[in-house]
Amino acid sequence: MAEVKKRAFDMVREPGTTKPCLKCKWGIEDPTDPSVGQCTSGRTTEGGVWKRLIHDYYNTTCAKFTEGEVDFRDHV
């Protein structure tokens, strides 16, 4: 049987969490629907940013939660 690879971090829907993606520096709220968003903490081996869709922006969290604002250099 093939072994299932785990991602470096998995997002977990946790209603009432104290560390929602809304407060995380890696989260970007969708401008047309603020209840969903994107996570920009993922990086490729070359350093490029890849985004993950967040279906419930207010009740989702992960192990890479970092409170604060994203620096310009984090996006470059």
C-alpha positions in Angstrom: 0.0 0.0 0.0 1.3 3.5 -0.9 2.3 5.7 2.0 0.3 8.9 2.4 2.5 12.0 2.6 1.5 14.6 5.3 1.8 18.2 4.5 4.2 20.4 6.6 1.0 21.8 8.3 -2.6 21.1 8.0 -5.4 23.6 8.5 -8.0 22.5 11.1 -11.6 23.9 11.4 -12.0 24.7 15.1 -15.1 26.7 16.0 -14.3 29.4 18.5 -10.5 29.1 18.2 -8.4 31.8 19.8 -6.0 31.6 16.8 -8.1 32.1 13.7 -6.7 32.7 10.3 -8.3 36.1 10.5 -5.6 37.2 13.1 -2.7 35.4 11.4 -0.1 37.4 9.5 -0.2 34.8 6.7 -3.9 35.0 6.1 -5.4 37.2 3.3 -9.1 37.9 3.4 -11.1 37.6 0.1 -12.3 41.0 -0.9 -15.6 39.8 -2.3 -16.4 37.3 0.5 -14.7 38.0 3.8 -15.7 34.6 5.3 -13.1 32.9 3.0 -9.5 33.7 2.4 -6.1 32.4 1.5 -3.0 31.4 3.4 0.4 32.5 2.1 2.7 30.8 4.5 3.5 28.0 2.1 6.8 28.1 0.2 8.2 26.0 -2.6 11.8 24.7 -2.5 12.8 27.7 -4.7 11.3 30.1 -2.2 8.2 31.0 -4.2 4.8 31.6 -2.4 1.9 29.2 -3.0 -1.5 30.0 -1.6 -4.0 27.7 0.1 -7.7 28.3 0.1 -9.3 28.8 3.6 -13.0 27.9 3.5 -13.9 29.3 6.9 -11.6 32.3 7.6 -13.0 32.9 11.2 -12.9 29.3 12.5 -9.8 27.8 10.9 -6.3 27.5 12.5 -3.0 25.6 11.9 0.4 25.0 13.5 2.0 27.9 11.6 -0.2 30.6 13.3 1.8 33.8 13.7 0.1 36.9 14.9 1.1 40.2 13.3 1.4 41.9 10.0 3.2 40.4 6.9 6.3 42.3 6.0 6.7 43.3 2.3 9.7 41.0 2.0 7.6 38.0 3.0 5.6 38.4 -0.2 8.7 38.9 -2.5 
